[in-house]
Amino acid sequence: MKINSVEDAYGLLAQYLVGFIDGRQWDRAVCNMRILNSMARGMHWLEYGDIVDELGGFSNDRIIIWDGLDAALFLRDDLLATTGERIWGLTFTLYPNGKY
């Protein structure tokens, strides 16, 4: 997927988490992206009450995994271009009301 803006990238991170949630109940979903020179690696979990679930998800759209990782790399490049600072990771949190 072509990412044209920071807003597109954040939208893809939200879609990444929705793909991970995969219809389960949740109060908060989080992805933690480790950003390397030419790739990113994501860890994700959802929270529901006192339960933290790191397993499952992505049964309906496995491609969204790659889109989420590409979004992290886009944000890395955008932040470097706009601030001159390099990031090595980011944490993105999504709430059921759509806020992040």
Residue frames as qw, qx, qy, qz and C-alpha x, y, z in Angstrom:
[[0.000, 0.889, 0.458, 0.000, 0.00, 0.00, 0.00],
 [0.372, 0.472, -0.020, 0.799, 1.23, 3.50, -0.86],
 [0.380, -0.700, -0.425, 0.430, 1.52, 5.74, 2.19],
 [0.326, 0.665, 0.199, 0.642, 1.24, 9.43, 1.31],
 [0.174, -0.717, 0.149, -0.659, 1.02, 11.13, 4.70],
 [0.008, 0.231, -0.782, 0.578, 1.54, 10.79, 8.42],
 [0.641, 0.011, 0.278, -0.715, -2.25, 10.48, 8.76],
 [0.824, 0.240, -0.424, -0.288, -2.19, 7.51, 6.35],
 [0.421, 0.310, -0.789, 0.323, 0.54, 5.89, 8.45],
 [0.263, -0.129, 0.651, -0.700, -1.38, 6.32, 11.70],
 [0.773, 0.125, -0.007, -0.621, -4.50, 4.98, 9.99],
 [0.742, 0.271, -0.608, -0.077, -2.58, 1.87, 8.94],
 [0.140, 0.237, -0.806, 0.524, -1.31, 1.35, 12.48],
 [0.553, -0.008, 0.398, -0.732, -4.92, 1.53, 13.67],
 [0.838, 0.232, -0.273, -0.413, -5.94, -1.01, 10.99],
 [0.450, 0.345, -0.795, 0.214, -3.02, -3.20, 12.05],
 [0.154, -0.126, 0.751, -0.630, -4.38, -3.29, 15.60],
 [0.721, 0.132, 0.135, -0.667, -7.97, -3.86, 14.45],
 [0.745, 0.307, -0.560, -0.194, -6.66, -6.83, 12.47],
 [0.254, 0.236, -0.840, 0.417, -4.98, -8.13, 15.60],
 [0.441, -0.056, 0.489, -0.751, -8.10, -7.59, 17.73],
 [0.257, 0.032, -0.887, -0.383, -9.98, -9.75, 15.22],
 [0.562, -0.404, -0.488, -0.532, -13.42, -9.38, 16.81],
 [0.549, -0.263, -0.675, 0.416, -12.35, -9.99, 20.41],
 [0.318, -0.912, -0.249, -0.072, -13.41, -7.83, 23.35],
 [0.619, 0.105, -0.171, 0.759, -10.88, -5.18, 24.30],
 [0.230, -0.899, -0.255, 0.271, -10.41, -2.00, 26.28],
 [0.007, -0.878, 0.373, 0.300, -7.07, -1.03, 24.76],
 [0.926, 0.246, 0.152, 0.244, -4.84, -2.39, 22.00],
 [0.208, -0.868, 0.352, 0.283, -1.15, -1.61, 21.72],
 [0.892, 0.348, -0.012, 0.289, 1.58, -2.20, 19.17],
 [0.395, -0.798, 0.326, 0.318, 5.20, -1.62, 19.97],
 [0.796, 0.591, -0.022, 0.132, 7.33, -1.33, 16.85],
 [0.584, -0.546, 0.346, 0.490, 11.07, -1.84, 16.93],
 [0.564, 0.822, 0.010, -0.081, 12.50, 0.03, 13.95],
 [0.729, -0.284, 0.368, 0.502, 15.78, -1.09, 12.42],
 [0.129, -0.428, 0.411, 0.795, 17.71, 0.26, 9.43],
 [0.265, 0.119, -0.644, -0.708, 15.68, -1.47, 6.73],
 [0.469, -0.325, -0.782, -0.253, 12.87, -3.23, 8.57],
 [0.402, -0.404, 0.338, -0.749, 10.50, -3.04, 11.50],
 [0.379, -0.134, -0.912, 0.076, 9.29, -5.68, 13.94],
 [0.440, -0.436, -0.014, -0.785, 6.02, -5.41, 15.79],
 [0.176, -0.169, -0.900, 0.362, 4.81, -6.73, 19.09],
 [0.396, -0.324, -0.213, -0.832, 1.14, -6.28, 19.91],
 [0.152, -0.238, -0.894, 0.348, -1.34, -7.03, 22.64],
 [0.353, -0.538, -0.310, -0.700, -4.83, -6.18, 23.72],
 [0.045, 0.011, -0.735, 0.677, -6.16, -5.59, 27.17],
 [0.510, -0.438, -0.460, -0.580, -9.63, -6.40, 28.42],
 [0.724, -0.667, -0.067, -0.162, -10.17, -5.81, 32.12],
 [0.486, -0.712, 0.502, 0.069, -7.21, -7.44, 33.85],
 [0.870, 0.128, 0.434, 0.197, -6.47, -9.75, 30.92],
 [0.095, 0.738, -0.462, -0.483, -3.56, -9.10, 28.56],
 [0.863, 0.258, 0.434, 0.015, -3.69, -11.14, 25.35],
 [0.062, -0.672, 0.523, 0.521, -0.71, -11.31, 22.97],
 [0.346, -0.024, 0.897, 0.273, -1.89, -14.27, 20.90],
 [0.408, 0.565, 0.717, -0.002, -4.08, -14.76, 17.86],
 [0.180, 0.781, 0.055, -0.596, -5.51, -12.20, 15.53],
 [0.112, 0.546, -0.541, -0.630, -5.03, -11.33, 11.90],
 [0.495, 0.162, 0.852, 0.055, -7.25, -14.18, 10.65],
 [0.478, 0.750, 0.426, -0.164, -9.16, -11.91, 8.26],
 [0.441, 0.885, -0.080, 0.125, -6.28, -9.89, 6.79],
 [0.824, -0.319, 0.084, 0.461, -2.67, -11.00, 7.09],
 [0.508, 0.532, 0.137, 0.663, -1.52, -8.30, 4.64],
 [0.234, -0.918, -0.072, -0.313, -2.33, -5.61, 7.21],
 [0.782, -0.501, 0.064, 0.366, 0.67, -6.88, 9.20],
 [0.623, 0.145, 0.243, 0.729, 3.01, -5.73, 6.42],
 [0.060, 0.780, 0.267, 0.562, 1.10, -2.45, 6.03],
 [0.541, -0.837, -0.083, -0.006, 1.55, -1.74, 9.74],
 [0.749, -0.321, 0.176, 0.552, 5.28, -2.41, 9.55],
 [0.432, 0.444, 0.309, 0.722, 5.56, -0.17, 6.46],
 [0.196, -0.895, -0.238, -0.321, 3.69, 2.56, 8.36],
 [0.663, -0.684, 0.035, 0.303, 6.29, 2.43, 11.13],
 [0.642, -0.019, 0.294, 0.707, 9.09, 2.83, 8.57],
 [0.174, 0.717, 0.348, 0.579, 7.23, 5.73, 6.94],
 [0.403, -0.902, -0.132, -0.083, 6.95, 7.47, 10.31],
 [0.730, -0.408, 0.150, 0.528, 10.66, 6.87, 10.96],
 [0.499, 0.264, 0.346, 0.749, 11.56, 8.50, 7.65],
 [0.044, -0.829, -0.332, -0.448, 9.10, 11.36, 8.10],
 [0.544, -0.825, -0.068, 0.139, 10.38, 12.19, 11.59],
 [0.682, -0.217, 0.232, 0.659, 13.97, 12.10, 10.36],
 [0.337, 0.480, 0.386, 0.712, 13.10, 14.46, 7.49],
 [0.182, -0.838, -0.286, -0.428, 11.09, 16.90, 9.61],
 [0.558, -0.827, 0.053, -0.041, 13.08, 16.91, 12.86],
 [0.355, 0.698, -0.594, 0.184, 16.50, 15.54, 11.97],
 [0.445, -0.404, 0.710, -0.367, 16.04, 12.95, 14.74],
 [0.506, 0.130, -0.814, -0.253, 16.12, 9.18, 14.15],
 [0.716, -0.313, 0.338, -0.525, 13.68, 6.97, 16.05],
 [0.156, 0.289, -0.944, -0.030, 14.35, 3.32, 16.83],
 [0.105, -0.332, -0.934, 0.087, 10.87, 2.42, 17.99],
 [0.328, -0.209, -0.028, -0.921, 7.36, 3.63, 18.56],
 [0.058, 0.278, 0.908, -0.308, 4.35, 2.63, 20.60],
 [0.335, -0.160, -0.355, -0.858, 0.85, 3.10, 19.21],
 [0.115, 0.225, 0.854, -0.455, -2.22, 2.64, 21.43],
 [0.309, -0.238, -0.526, -0.756, -5.78, 2.36, 20.12],
 [0.254, 0.120, 0.689, -0.668, -8.98, 2.68, 22.17],
 [0.257, 0.429, 0.863, 0.078, -12.47, 1.40, 21.29],
 [0.197, 0.830, 0.319, -0.412, -13.74, 4.96, 20.73],
 [0.676, 0.652, 0.162, 0.303, -11.25, 5.28, 17.84],
 [0.088, -0.956, 0.270, -0.067, -8.83, 7.55, 19.66],
 [0.903, 0.083, -0.164, 0.389, -5.13, 6.81, 19.64]]
